[in-house]
Structure formats: structure tokens, C-alpha cells
Amino acid sequence: MSDLKLQNYMEKVVEKKLEEILTDRKEVCDCQQCKLDIMALALNDLPPRYVVTEKGEVFSKIDSLFVQFSTDVTTAIIKAIDQVKTQPRH
């Protein structure tokens, strides 16, 4: 069996976009708990984008998906940030 892996590219897109947003929004807690809560909430509002990749493959498609889904991802992340800010779990 080959080293194929099922991957939800949307997770990587959300993670990348969240890091960008957090650099501009210093008032938002960036601890690991809050980041993961924000990502989970945002991903629950976004459609998954599963692909099969070879283990260790560079995710070159992330940049193209990032542009394609940027507005939807940004909206979902901002909504999640607002929710986590009002009720942080840490």
C-alpha cells in the first residue's frame, strides 16, 4: 500500500488565514486553546475540501484554494473570533 493520505485542505486554508488575521488583531487571544476553538468553529461553517495526497507531499494547492475561498474563510473566522472572544474556554 502506498503512503496516501486523506487531507481536508480547508483546514490548512483556515489555519493560514487565521494566522494572518491574528497578526492584525492584537486584541484577540492567540493561545493554543483559543486558536483551535476559532478554527473548529470556522471549519464547522465551511464546506470541507478533501483530497488524497501522498504522505509528505507539499500542499501546493493551498495557495490557489486560499484565494478561491478567502472571503468565505475570512467571514467564518471573524464570526468564530467574536464567539470565542465573548466566551473563551481558557
PyMOL Python script that loads the backbone (N, CA, C, O; Angstrom):
from pymol import cmd

cmd.read_pdbstr("""\
ATOM      1  N   MET A   1       0.852  -1.190   0.000  1.00  0.00           N
ATOM      2  CA  MET A   1       0.000   0.000   0.000  1.00  0.00           C
ATOM      3  C   MET A   1       0.890   1.243   0.000  1.00  0.00           C
ATOM      4  O   MET A   1       1.902   1.293   0.698  1.00  0.00           O
ATOM      5  N   SER A   2       0.508   2.222  -0.773  1.00  0.00           N
ATOM      6  CA  SER A   2       1.290   3.453  -0.859  1.00  0.00           C
ATOM      7  C   SER A   2       1.026   4.348   0.349  1.00  0.00           C
ATOM      8  O   SER A   2       0.178   4.049   1.190  1.00  0.00           O
ATOM      9  N   ASP A   3       1.752   5.426   0.415  1.00  0.00           N
ATOM     10  CA  ASP A   3       1.621   6.362   1.530  1.00  0.00           C
ATOM     11  C   ASP A   3       0.609   7.457   1.214  1.00  0.00           C
ATOM     12  O   ASP A   3       0.912   8.644   1.335  1.00  0.00           O
ATOM     13  N   LEU A   4      -0.571   7.061   0.817  1.00  0.00           N
ATOM     14  CA  LEU A   4      -1.610   8.037   0.514  1.00  0.00           C
ATOM     15  C   LEU A   4      -2.273   8.498   1.800  1.00  0.00           C
ATOM     16  O   LEU A   4      -2.369   7.750   2.773  1.00  0.00           O
ATOM     17  N   LYS A   5      -2.725   9.739   1.784  1.00  0.00           N
ATOM     18  CA  LYS A   5      -3.317  10.343   2.976  1.00  0.00           C
ATOM     19  C   LYS A   5      -4.527  11.163   2.560  1.00  0.00           C
ATOM     20  O   LYS A   5      -4.480  11.882   1.562  1.00  0.00           O
ATOM     21  N   LEU A   6      -5.593  11.060   3.309  1.00  0.00           N
ATOM     22  CA  LEU A   6      -6.776  11.880   3.090  1.00  0.00           C
ATOM     23  C   LEU A   6      -6.580  13.188   3.843  1.00  0.00           C
ATOM     24  O   LEU A   6      -6.268  13.179   5.033  1.00  0.00           O
ATOM     25  N   GLN A   7      -6.759  14.299   3.164  1.00  0.00           N
ATOM     26  CA  GLN A   7      -6.487  15.604   3.778  1.00  0.00           C
ATOM     27  C   GLN A   7      -7.606  16.577   3.451  1.00  0.00           C
ATOM     28  O   GLN A   7      -8.040  16.671   2.303  1.00  0.00           O
ATOM     29  N   ASN A   8      -8.071  17.298   4.457  1.00  0.00           N
ATOM     30  CA  ASN A   8      -9.035  18.372   4.250  1.00  0.00           C
ATOM     31  C   ASN A   8      -8.237  19.659   4.063  1.00  0.00           C
ATOM     32  O   ASN A   8      -7.757  20.242   5.035  1.00  0.00           O
ATOM     33  N   TYR A   9      -8.097  20.099   2.821  1.00  0.00           N
ATOM     34  CA  TYR A   9      -7.335  21.318   2.540  1.00  0.00           C
ATOM     35  C   TYR A   9      -7.922  22.538   3.237  1.00  0.00           C
ATOM     36  O   TYR A   9      -7.199  23.486   3.544  1.00  0.00           O
ATOM     37  N   MET A  10      -9.221  22.523   3.488  1.00  0.00           N
ATOM     38  CA  MET A  10      -9.842  23.673   4.132  1.00  0.00           C
ATOM     39  C   MET A  10      -9.215  23.936   5.498  1.00  0.00           C
ATOM     40  O   MET A  10      -9.132  25.088   5.924  1.00  0.00           O
ATOM     41  N   GLU A  11      -8.774  22.891   6.189  1.00  0.00           N
ATOM     42  CA  GLU A  11      -8.111  23.079   7.478  1.00  0.00           C
ATOM     43  C   GLU A  11      -6.856  23.934   7.321  1.00  0.00           C
ATOM     44  O   GLU A  11      -6.610  24.844   8.112  1.00  0.00           O
ATOM     45  N   LYS A  12      -6.077  23.634   6.304  1.00  0.00           N
ATOM     46  CA  LYS A  12      -4.839  24.387   6.068  1.00  0.00           C
ATOM     47  C   LYS A  12      -5.135  25.820   5.649  1.00  0.00           C
ATOM     48  O   LYS A  12      -4.436  26.750   6.050  1.00  0.00           O
ATOM     49  N   VAL A  13      -6.166  25.990   4.846  1.00  0.00           N
ATOM     50  CA  VAL A  13      -6.557  27.336   4.411  1.00  0.00           C
ATOM     51  C   VAL A  13      -6.998  28.167   5.615  1.00  0.00           C
ATOM     52  O   VAL A  13      -6.594  29.321   5.756  1.00  0.00           O
ATOM     53  N   VAL A  14      -7.827  27.579   6.484  1.00  0.00           N
ATOM     54  CA  VAL A  14      -8.298  28.281   7.678  1.00  0.00           C
ATOM     55  C   VAL A  14      -7.127  28.598   8.601  1.00  0.00           C
ATOM     56  O   VAL A  14      -7.040  29.705   9.134  1.00  0.00           O
ATOM     57  N   GLU A  15      -6.238  27.646   8.791  1.00  0.00           N
ATOM     58  CA  GLU A  15      -5.083  27.858   9.664  1.00  0.00           C
ATOM     59  C   GLU A  15      -4.210  29.017   9.151  1.00  0.00           C
ATOM     60  O   GLU A  15      -3.784  29.875   9.924  1.00  0.00           O
ATOM     61  N   LYS A  16      -3.959  29.027   7.861  1.00  0.00           N
ATOM     62  CA  LYS A  16      -3.137  30.089   7.261  1.00  0.00           C
ATOM     63  C   LYS A  16      -3.815  31.453   7.391  1.00  0.00           C
ATOM     64  O   LYS A  16      -3.174  32.436   7.761  1.00  0.00           O
ATOM     65  N   LYS A  17      -5.097  31.507   7.087  1.00  0.00           N
ATOM     66  CA  LYS A  17      -5.834  32.773   7.155  1.00  0.00           C
ATOM     67  C   LYS A  17      -5.949  33.257   8.594  1.00  0.00           C
ATOM     68  O   LYS A  17      -5.841  34.457   8.847  1.00  0.00           O
ATOM     69  N   LEU A  18      -6.165  32.353   9.536  1.00  0.00           N
ATOM     70  CA  LEU A  18      -6.268  32.733  10.939  1.00  0.00           C
ATOM     71  C   LEU A  18      -4.970  33.384  11.413  1.00  0.00           C
ATOM     72  O   LEU A  18      -5.007  34.391  12.120  1.00  0.00           O
ATOM     73  N   GLU A  19      -3.842  32.830  11.037  1.00  0.00           N
ATOM     74  CA  GLU A  19      -2.558  33.419  11.430  1.00  0.00           C
ATOM     75  C   GLU A  19      -2.423  34.840  10.887  1.00  0.00           C
ATOM     76  O   GLU A  19      -1.920  35.723  11.582  1.00  0.00           O
ATOM     77  N   GLU A  20      -2.863  35.065   9.661  1.00  0.00           N
ATOM     78  CA  GLU A  20      -2.826  36.417   9.075  1.00  0.00           C
ATOM     79  C   GLU A  20      -3.724  37.371   9.856  1.00  0.00           C
ATOM     80  O   GLU A  20      -3.331  38.496  10.167  1.00  0.00           O
ATOM     81  N   ILE A  21      -4.917  36.916  10.163  1.00  0.00           N
ATOM     82  CA  ILE A  21      -5.882  37.768  10.870  1.00  0.00           C
ATOM     83  C   ILE A  21      -5.375  38.093  12.269  1.00  0.00           C
ATOM     84  O   ILE A  21      -5.499  39.232  12.721  1.00  0.00           O
ATOM     85  N   LEU A  22      -4.809  37.115  12.956  1.00  0.00           N
ATOM     86  CA  LEU A  22      -4.339  37.340  14.319  1.00  0.00           C
ATOM     87  C   LEU A  22      -3.167  38.317  14.382  1.00  0.00           C
ATOM     88  O   LEU A  22      -2.988  38.986  15.400  1.00  0.00           O
ATOM     89  N   THR A  23      -2.369  38.416  13.329  1.00  0.00           N
ATOM     90  CA  THR A  23      -1.272  39.384  13.340  1.00  0.00           C
ATOM     91  C   THR A  23      -1.799  40.813  13.288  1.00  0.00           C
ATOM     92  O   THR A  23      -1.139  41.742  13.754  1.00  0.00           O
ATOM     93  N   ASP A  24      -2.985  40.986  12.720  1.00  0.00           N
ATOM     94  CA  ASP A  24      -3.590  42.317  12.620  1.00  0.00           C
ATOM     95  C   ASP A  24      -4.518  42.641  13.787  1.00  0.00           C
ATOM     96  O   ASP A  24      -4.853  43.805  14.007  1.00  0.00           O
ATOM     97  N   ARG A  25      -4.931  41.636  14.525  1.00  0.00           N
ATOM     98  CA  ARG A  25      -5.891  41.844  15.624  1.00  0.00           C
ATOM     99  C   ARG A  25      -5.253  41.447  16.948  1.00  0.00           C
ATOM    100  O   ARG A  25      -5.470  40.348  17.457  1.00  0.00           O
ATOM    101  N   LYS A  26      -4.474  42.353  17.485  1.00  0.00           N
ATOM    102  CA  LYS A  26      -3.724  42.088  18.715  1.00  0.00           C
ATOM    103  C   LYS A  26      -4.632  41.914  19.935  1.00  0.00           C
ATOM    104  O   LYS A  26      -4.194  41.376  20.952  1.00  0.00           O
ATOM    105  N   GLU A  27      -5.879  42.358  19.849  1.00  0.00           N
ATOM    106  CA  GLU A  27      -6.792  42.243  20.984  1.00  0.00           C
ATOM    107  C   GLU A  27      -7.360  40.831  21.137  1.00  0.00           C
ATOM    108  O   GLU A  27      -8.017  40.525  22.132  1.00  0.00           O
ATOM    109  N   VAL A  28      -7.105  39.982  20.154  1.00  0.00           N
ATOM    110  CA  VAL A  28      -7.621  38.615  20.182  1.00  0.00           C
ATOM    111  C   VAL A  28      -6.576  37.700  20.810  1.00  0.00           C
ATOM    112  O   VAL A  28      -5.406  37.727  20.428  1.00  0.00           O
ATOM    113  N   CYS A  29      -7.001  36.900  21.765  1.00  0.00           N
ATOM    114  CA  CYS A  29      -6.104  35.940  22.404  1.00  0.00           C
ATOM    115  C   CYS A  29      -5.605  34.942  21.359  1.00  0.00           C
ATOM    116  O   CYS A  29      -6.387  34.406  20.573  1.00  0.00           O
ATOM    117  N   ASP A  30      -4.297  34.703  21.361  1.00  0.00           N
ATOM    118  CA  ASP A  30      -3.743  33.760  20.392  1.00  0.00           C
ATOM    119  C   ASP A  30      -3.146  32.522  21.063  1.00  0.00           C
ATOM    120  O   ASP A  30      -2.234  31.891  20.529  1.00  0.00           O
ATOM    121  N   CYS A  31      -3.680  32.181  22.254  1.00  0.00           N
ATOM    122  CA  CYS A  31      -3.227  30.948  22.898  1.00  0.00           C
ATOM    123  C   CYS A  31      -3.720  29.758  22.065  1.00  0.00           C
ATOM    124  O   CYS A  31      -4.624  29.896  21.240  1.00  0.00           O
ATOM    125  N   GLN A  32      -3.122  28.609  22.291  1.00  0.00           N
ATOM    126  CA  GLN A  32      -3.457  27.420  21.505  1.00  0.00           C
ATOM    127  C   GLN A  32      -4.931  27.041  21.636  1.00  0.00           C
ATOM    128  O   GLN A  32      -5.562  26.663  20.649  1.00  0.00           O
ATOM    129  N   GLN A  33      -5.485  27.140  22.845  1.00  0.00           N
ATOM    130  CA  GLN A  33      -6.897  26.791  23.068  1.00  0.00           C
ATOM    131  C   GLN A  33      -7.811  27.679  22.224  1.00  0.00           C
ATOM    132  O   GLN A  33      -8.710  27.181  21.547  1.00  0.00           O
ATOM    133  N   CYS A  34      -7.582  28.999  22.265  1.00  0.00           N
ATOM    134  CA  CYS A  34      -8.430  29.922  21.507  1.00  0.00           C
ATOM    135  C   CYS A  34      -8.272  29.720  20.006  1.00  0.00           C
ATOM    136  O   CYS A  34      -9.260  29.746  19.273  1.00  0.00           O
ATOM    137  N   LYS A  35      -7.044  29.520  19.540  1.00  0.00           N
ATOM    138  CA  LYS A  35      -6.826  29.294  18.103  1.00  0.00           C
ATOM    139  C   LYS A  35      -7.565  28.051  17.623  1.00  0.00           C
ATOM    140  O   LYS A  35      -8.221  28.072  16.582  1.00  0.00           O
ATOM    141  N   LEU A  36      -7.455  26.968  18.391  1.00  0.00           N
ATOM    142  CA  LEU A  36      -8.135  25.738  17.988  1.00  0.00           C
ATOM    143  C   LEU A  36      -9.648  25.880  18.064  1.00  0.00           C
ATOM    144  O   LEU A  36     -10.361  25.346  17.214  1.00  0.00           O
ATOM    145  N   ASP A  37     -10.149  26.592  19.070  1.00  0.00           N
ATOM    146  CA  ASP A  37     -11.592  26.837  19.156  1.00  0.00           C
ATOM    147  C   ASP A  37     -12.073  27.652  17.964  1.00  0.00           C
ATOM    148  O   ASP A  37     -13.114  27.350  17.381  1.00  0.00           O
ATOM    149  N   ILE A  38     -11.319  28.682  17.602  1.00  0.00           N
ATOM    150  CA  ILE A  38     -11.678  29.518  16.449  1.00  0.00           C
ATOM    151  C   ILE A  38     -11.677  28.674  15.184  1.00  0.00           C
ATOM    152  O   ILE A  38     -12.608  28.751  14.383  1.00  0.00           O
ATOM    153  N   MET A  39     -10.634  27.870  15.001  1.00  0.00           N
ATOM    154  CA  MET A  39     -10.561  27.017  13.807  1.00  0.00           C
ATOM    155  C   MET A  39     -11.719  26.031  13.749  1.00  0.00           C
ATOM    156  O   MET A  39     -12.317  25.833  12.691  1.00  0.00           O
ATOM    157  N   ALA A  40     -12.040  25.411  14.884  1.00  0.00           N
ATOM    158  CA  ALA A  40     -13.134  24.437  14.907  1.00  0.00           C
ATOM    159  C   ALA A  40     -14.462  25.090  14.543  1.00  0.00           C
ATOM    160  O   ALA A  40     -15.223  24.546  13.743  1.00  0.00           O
ATOM    161  N   LEU A  41     -14.741  26.247  15.122  1.00  0.00           N
ATOM    162  CA  LEU A  41     -15.988  26.947  14.816  1.00  0.00           C
ATOM    163  C   LEU A  41     -16.035  27.366  13.345  1.00  0.00           C
ATOM    164  O   LEU A  41     -17.059  27.198  12.682  1.00  0.00           O
ATOM    165  N   ALA A  42     -14.936  27.906  12.840  1.00  0.00           N
ATOM    166  CA  ALA A  42     -14.893  28.341  11.440  1.00  0.00           C
ATOM    167  C   ALA A  42     -15.061  27.152  10.502  1.00  0.00           C
ATOM    168  O   ALA A  42     -15.826  27.226   9.540  1.00  0.00           O
ATOM    169  N   LEU A  43     -14.356  26.058  10.772  1.00  0.00           N
ATOM    170  CA  LEU A  43     -14.453  24.882   9.906  1.00  0.00           C
ATOM    171  C   LEU A  43     -15.845  24.270   9.910  1.00  0.00           C
ATOM    172  O   LEU A  43     -16.273  23.695   8.909  1.00  0.00           O
ATOM    173  N   ASN A  44     -16.551  24.389  11.024  1.00  0.00           N
ATOM    174  CA  ASN A  44     -17.927  23.882  11.068  1.00  0.00           C
ATOM    175  C   ASN A  44     -18.867  24.700  10.194  1.00  0.00           C
ATOM    176  O   ASN A  44     -19.934  24.217   9.814  1.00  0.00           O
ATOM    177  N   ASP A  45     -18.484  25.939   9.868  1.00  0.00           N
ATOM    178  CA  ASP A  45     -19.294  26.789   8.999  1.00  0.00           C
ATOM    179  C   ASP A  45     -18.869  26.723   7.530  1.00  0.00           C
ATOM    180  O   ASP A  45     -19.507  27.332   6.671  1.00  0.00           O
ATOM    181  N   LEU A  46     -17.807  25.996   7.245  1.00  0.00           N
ATOM    182  CA  LEU A  46     -17.270  25.944   5.887  1.00  0.00           C
ATOM    183  C   LEU A  46     -17.375  24.528   5.320  1.00  0.00           C
ATOM    184  O   LEU A  46     -17.341  23.550   6.067  1.00  0.00           O
ATOM    185  N   PRO A  47     -17.502  24.426   4.003  1.00  0.00           N
ATOM    186  CA  PRO A  47     -17.545  23.083   3.412  1.00  0.00           C
ATOM    187  C   PRO A  47     -16.150  22.456   3.415  1.00  0.00           C
ATOM    188  O   PRO A  47     -15.163  23.148   3.166  1.00  0.00           O
ATOM    189  N   PRO A  48     -16.060  21.161   3.693  1.00  0.00           N
ATOM    190  CA  PRO A  48     -14.751  20.515   3.626  1.00  0.00           C
ATOM    191  C   PRO A  48     -14.294  20.390   2.183  1.00  0.00           C
ATOM    192  O   PRO A  48     -15.113  20.346   1.264  1.00  0.00           O
ATOM    193  N   ARG A  49     -13.004  20.334   1.991  1.00  0.00           N
ATOM    194  CA  ARG A  49     -12.414  20.148   0.661  1.00  0.00           C
ATOM    195  C   ARG A  49     -11.366  19.051   0.777  1.00  0.00           C
ATOM    196  O   ARG A  49     -10.175  19.319   0.938  1.00  0.00           O
ATOM    197  N   TYR A  50     -11.836  17.804   0.693  1.00  0.00           N
ATOM    198  CA  TYR A  50     -10.945  16.663   0.863  1.00  0.00           C
ATOM    199  C   TYR A  50     -10.237  16.314  -0.436  1.00  0.00           C
ATOM    200  O   TYR A  50     -10.819  16.352  -1.520  1.00  0.00           O
ATOM    201  N   VAL A  51      -8.965  15.974  -0.292  1.00  0.00           N
ATOM    202  CA  VAL A  51      -8.160  15.487  -1.409  1.00  0.00           C
ATOM    203  C   VAL A  51      -7.302  14.336  -0.893  1.00  0.00           C
ATOM    204  O   VAL A  51      -7.075  14.203   0.310  1.00  0.00           O
ATOM    205  N   VAL A  52      -6.841  13.524  -1.804  1.00  0.00           N
ATOM    206  CA  VAL A  52      -5.919  12.451  -1.465  1.00  0.00           C
ATOM    207  C   VAL A  52      -4.532  12.894  -1.901  1.00  0.00           C
ATOM    208  O   VAL A  52      -4.320  13.259  -3.057  1.00  0.00           O
ATOM    209  N   THR A  53      -3.596  12.860  -0.969  1.00  0.00           N
ATOM    210  CA  THR A  53      -2.226  13.267  -1.262  1.00  0.00           C
ATOM    211  C   THR A  53      -1.278  12.147  -0.845  1.00  0.00           C
ATOM    212  O   THR A  53      -1.647  11.246  -0.092  1.00  0.00           O
ATOM    213  N   GLU A  54      -0.072  12.222  -1.342  1.00  0.00           N
ATOM    214  CA  GLU A  54       0.953  11.293  -0.888  1.00  0.00           C
ATOM    215  C   GLU A  54       1.525  11.829   0.406  1.00  0.00           C
ATOM    216  O   GLU A  54       1.675  13.039   0.574  1.00  0.00           O
ATOM    217  N   LYS A  55       1.840  10.945   1.304  1.00  0.00           N
ATOM    218  CA  LYS A  55       2.384  11.342   2.600  1.00  0.00           C
ATOM    219  C   LYS A  55       3.622  12.210   2.375  1.00  0.00           C
ATOM    220  O   LYS A  55       4.521  11.846   1.618  1.00  0.00           O
ATOM    221  N   GLY A  56       3.652  13.366   3.046  1.00  0.00           N
ATOM    222  CA  GLY A  56       4.789  14.264   2.928  1.00  0.00           C
ATOM    223  C   GLY A  56       4.711  15.212   1.746  1.00  0.00           C
ATOM    224  O   GLY A  56       5.599  16.046   1.573  1.00  0.00           O
ATOM    225  N   GLU A  57       3.683  15.108   0.938  1.00  0.00           N
ATOM    226  CA  GLU A  57       3.555  15.979  -0.228  1.00  0.00           C
ATOM    227  C   GLU A  57       3.368  17.425   0.215  1.00  0.00           C
ATOM    228  O   GLU A  57       2.631  17.699   1.163  1.00  0.00           O
ATOM    229  N   VAL A  58       4.029  18.336  -0.463  1.00  0.00           N
ATOM    230  CA  VAL A  58       3.863  19.756  -0.166  1.00  0.00           C
ATOM    231  C   VAL A  58       2.481  20.173  -0.645  1.00  0.00           C
ATOM    232  O   VAL A  58       2.062  19.807  -1.742  1.00  0.00           O
ATOM    233  N   PHE A  59       1.785  20.929   0.168  1.00  0.00           N
ATOM    234  CA  PHE A  59       0.428  21.317  -0.171  1.00  0.00           C
ATOM    235  C   PHE A  59       0.454  22.538  -1.074  1.00  0.00           C
ATOM    236  O   PHE A  59       0.139  23.648  -0.643  1.00  0.00           O
ATOM    237  N   SER A  60       0.827  22.331  -2.316  1.00  0.00           N
ATOM    238  CA  SER A  60       0.937  23.437  -3.254  1.00  0.00           C
ATOM    239  C   SER A  60      -0.415  24.022  -3.626  1.00  0.00           C
ATOM    240  O   SER A  60      -0.492  25.159  -4.092  1.00  0.00           O
ATOM    241  N   LYS A  61      -1.475  23.260  -3.426  1.00  0.00           N
ATOM    242  CA  LYS A  61      -2.810  23.747  -3.778  1.00  0.00           C
ATOM    243  C   LYS A  61      -3.361  24.725  -2.752  1.00  0.00           C
ATOM    244  O   LYS A  61      -4.359  25.397  -3.013  1.00  0.00           O
ATOM    245  N   ILE A  62      -2.728  24.812  -1.598  1.00  0.00           N
ATOM    246  CA  ILE A  62      -3.253  25.681  -0.543  1.00  0.00           C
ATOM    247  C   ILE A  62      -3.379  27.109  -1.032  1.00  0.00           C
ATOM    248  O   ILE A  62      -4.390  27.761  -0.772  1.00  0.00           O
ATOM    249  N   ASP A  63      -2.367  27.611  -1.738  1.00  0.00           N
ATOM    250  CA  ASP A  63      -2.414  28.997  -2.200  1.00  0.00           C
ATOM    251  C   ASP A  63      -3.573  29.238  -3.157  1.00  0.00           C
ATOM    252  O   ASP A  63      -4.246  30.264  -3.060  1.00  0.00           O
ATOM    253  N   SER A  64      -3.816  28.317  -4.074  1.00  0.00           N
ATOM    254  CA  SER A  64      -4.930  28.510  -5.002  1.00  0.00           C
ATOM    255  C   SER A  64      -6.259  28.397  -4.277  1.00  0.00           C
ATOM    256  O   SER A  64      -7.177  29.166  -4.563  1.00  0.00           O
ATOM    257  N   LEU A  65      -6.386  27.469  -3.355  1.00  0.00           N
ATOM    258  CA  LEU A  65      -7.617  27.352  -2.583  1.00  0.00           C
ATOM    259  C   LEU A  65      -7.804  28.550  -1.674  1.00  0.00           C
ATOM    260  O   LEU A  65      -8.926  29.001  -1.442  1.00  0.00           O
ATOM    261  N   PHE A  66      -6.688  29.062  -1.157  1.00  0.00           N
ATOM    262  CA  PHE A  66      -6.733  30.220  -0.277  1.00  0.00           C
ATOM    263  C   PHE A  66      -7.405  31.390  -0.985  1.00  0.00           C
ATOM    264  O   PHE A  66      -8.279  32.037  -0.408  1.00  0.00           O
ATOM    265  N   VAL A  67      -7.019  31.665  -2.206  1.00  0.00           N
ATOM    266  CA  VAL A  67      -7.611  32.764  -2.973  1.00  0.00           C
ATOM    267  C   VAL A  67      -9.075  32.469  -3.279  1.00  0.00           C
ATOM    268  O   VAL A  67      -9.929  33.345  -3.151  1.00  0.00           O
ATOM    269  N   GLN A  68      -9.360  31.241  -3.680  1.00  0.00           N
ATOM    270  CA  GLN A  68     -10.711  30.862  -4.067  1.00  0.00           C
ATOM    271  C   GLN A  68     -11.698  30.987  -2.899  1.00  0.00           C
ATOM    272  O   GLN A  68     -12.834  31.419  -3.096  1.00  0.00           O
ATOM    273  N   PHE A  69     -11.281  30.619  -1.711  1.00  0.00           N
ATOM    274  CA  PHE A  69     -12.182  30.586  -0.573  1.00  0.00           C
ATOM    275  C   PHE A  69     -11.946  31.718   0.417  1.00  0.00           C
ATOM    276  O   PHE A  69     -12.542  31.718   1.494  1.00  0.00           O
ATOM    277  N   SER A  70     -11.106  32.668   0.086  1.00  0.00           N
ATOM    278  CA  SER A  70     -10.656  33.687   1.033  1.00  0.00           C
ATOM    279  C   SER A  70     -11.796  34.445   1.701  1.00  0.00           C
ATOM    280  O   SER A  70     -11.775  34.607   2.922  1.00  0.00           O
ATOM    281  N   THR A  71     -12.771  34.906   0.964  1.00  0.00           N
ATOM    282  CA  THR A  71     -13.859  35.688   1.542  1.00  0.00           C
ATOM    283  C   THR A  71     -14.694  34.853   2.500  1.00  0.00           C
ATOM    284  O   THR A  71     -15.006  35.298   3.604  1.00  0.00           O
ATOM    285  N   ASP A  72     -15.055  33.653   2.087  1.00  0.00           N
ATOM    286  CA  ASP A  72     -15.849  32.780   2.947  1.00  0.00           C
ATOM    287  C   ASP A  72     -15.073  32.398   4.202  1.00  0.00           C
ATOM    288  O   ASP A  72     -15.632  32.359   5.298  1.00  0.00           O
ATOM    289  N   VAL A  73     -13.800  32.119   4.039  1.00  0.00           N
ATOM    290  CA  VAL A  73     -12.959  31.739   5.172  1.00  0.00           C
ATOM    291  C   VAL A  73     -12.817  32.907   6.138  1.00  0.00           C
ATOM    292  O   VAL A  73     -12.936  32.730   7.351  1.00  0.00           O
ATOM    293  N   THR A  74     -12.563  34.094   5.608  1.00  0.00           N
ATOM    294  CA  THR A  74     -12.419  35.276   6.456  1.00  0.00           C
ATOM    295  C   THR A  74     -13.692  35.525   7.254  1.00  0.00           C
ATOM    296  O   THR A  74     -13.630  35.790   8.455  1.00  0.00           O
ATOM    297  N   THR A  75     -14.826  35.443   6.608  1.00  0.00           N
ATOM    298  CA  THR A  75     -16.109  35.655   7.274  1.00  0.00           C
ATOM    299  C   THR A  75     -16.313  34.638   8.395  1.00  0.00           C
ATOM    300  O   THR A  75     -16.714  35.005   9.500  1.00  0.00           O
ATOM    301  N   ALA A  76     -16.042  33.371   8.121  1.00  0.00           N
ATOM    302  CA  ALA A  76     -16.221  32.326   9.126  1.00  0.00           C
ATOM    303  C   ALA A  76     -15.265  32.526  10.306  1.00  0.00           C
ATOM    304  O   ALA A  76     -15.642  32.309  11.458  1.00  0.00           O
ATOM    305  N   ILE A  77     -14.028  32.940  10.015  1.00  0.00           N
ATOM    306  CA  ILE A  77     -13.052  33.153  11.082  1.00  0.00           C
ATOM    307  C   ILE A  77     -13.442  34.340  11.951  1.00  0.00           C
ATOM    308  O   ILE A  77     -13.363  34.253  13.176  1.00  0.00           O
ATOM    309  N   ILE A  78     -13.858  35.443  11.345  1.00  0.00           N
ATOM    310  CA  ILE A  78     -14.258  36.635  12.111  1.00  0.00           C
ATOM    311  C   ILE A  78     -15.446  36.293  13.016  1.00  0.00           C
ATOM    312  O   ILE A  78     -15.484  36.707  14.174  1.00  0.00           O
ATOM    313  N   LYS A  79     -16.393  35.553  12.499  1.00  0.00           N
ATOM    314  CA  LYS A  79     -17.546  35.127  13.294  1.00  0.00           C
ATOM    315  C   LYS A  79     -17.084  34.260  14.474  1.00  0.00           C
ATOM    316  O   LYS A  79     -17.555  34.427  15.598  1.00  0.00           O
ATOM    317  N   ALA A  80     -16.167  33.342  14.205  1.00  0.00           N
ATOM    318  CA  ALA A  80     -15.652  32.466  15.254  1.00  0.00           C
ATOM    319  C   ALA A  80     -14.844  33.246  16.288  1.00  0.00           C
ATOM    320  O   ALA A  80     -14.946  32.972  17.483  1.00  0.00           O
ATOM    321  N   ILE A  81     -14.045  34.211  15.843  1.00  0.00           N
ATOM    322  CA  ILE A  81     -13.266  35.046  16.765  1.00  0.00           C
ATOM    323  C   ILE A  81     -14.204  35.774  17.719  1.00  0.00           C
ATOM    324  O   ILE A  81     -13.970  35.800  18.927  1.00  0.00           O
ATOM    325  N   ASP A  82     -15.253  36.357  17.181  1.00  0.00           N
ATOM    326  CA  ASP A  82     -16.208  37.080  18.024  1.00  0.00           C
ATOM    327  C   ASP A  82     -16.833  36.159  19.070  1.00  0.00           C
ATOM    328  O   ASP A  82     -17.027  36.555  20.219  1.00  0.00           O
ATOM    329  N   GLN A  83     -17.143  34.942  18.670  1.00  0.00           N
ATOM    330  CA  GLN A  83     -17.747  33.986  19.596  1.00  0.00           C
ATOM    331  C   GLN A  83     -16.750  33.569  20.683  1.00  0.00           C
ATOM    332  O   GLN A  83     -17.108  33.515  21.860  1.00  0.00           O
ATOM    333  N   VAL A  84     -15.512  33.277  20.303  1.00  0.00           N
ATOM    334  CA  VAL A  84     -14.505  32.845  21.270  1.00  0.00           C
ATOM    335  C   VAL A  84     -14.109  33.996  22.194  1.00  0.00           C
ATOM    336  O   VAL A  84     -13.844  33.777  23.376  1.00  0.00           O
ATOM    337  N   LYS A  85     -14.066  35.226  21.659  1.00  0.00           N
ATOM    338  CA  LYS A  85     -13.729  36.385  22.496  1.00  0.00           C
ATOM    339  C   LYS A  85     -14.749  36.584  23.614  1.00  0.00           C
ATOM    340  O   LYS A  85     -14.380  36.949  24.730  1.00  0.00           O
ATOM    341  N   THR A  86     -16.011  36.349  23.328  1.00  0.00           N
ATOM    342  CA  THR A  86     -17.046  36.559  24.345  1.00  0.00           C
ATOM    343  C   THR A  86     -17.130  35.395  25.331  1.00  0.00           C
ATOM    344  O   THR A  86     -17.598  35.569  26.456  1.00  0.00           O
ATOM    345  N   GLN A  87     -16.678  34.205  24.915  1.00  0.00           N
ATOM    346  CA  GLN A  87     -16.748  33.047  25.803  1.00  0.00           C
ATOM    347  C   GLN A  87     -15.479  32.187  25.666  1.00  0.00           C
ATOM    348  O   GLN A  87     -15.554  31.047  25.207  1.00  0.00           O
ATOM    349  N   PRO A  88     -14.316  32.729  26.063  1.00  0.00           N
ATOM    350  CA  PRO A  88     -13.082  31.922  25.966  1.00  0.00           C
ATOM    351  C   PRO A  88     -13.130  30.755  26.945  1.00  0.00           C
ATOM    352  O   PRO A  88     -13.734  30.844  28.014  1.00  0.00           O
ATOM    353  N   ARG A  89     -12.480  29.660  26.555  1.00  0.00           N
ATOM    354  CA  ARG A  89     -12.505  28.460  27.409  1.00  0.00           C
ATOM    355  C   ARG A  89     -11.222  28.289  28.212  1.00  0.00           C
ATOM    356  O   ARG A  89     -11.031  27.247  28.840  1.00  0.00           O
ATOM    357  N   HIS A  90     -10.349  29.273  28.209  1.00  0.00           N
ATOM    358  CA  HIS A  90      -9.101  29.141  28.984  1.00  0.00           C
ATOM    359  C   HIS A  90      -9.185  29.869  30.294  1.00  0.00           C
ATOM    360  O   HIS A  90      -8.226  29.862  31.066  1.00  0.00           O
TER     361      HIS A  90
END
""", "prot")
cmd.dss("prot")
cmd.show_as("cartoon", "prot")
cmd.util.cbc("prot")
cmd.orient("prot")
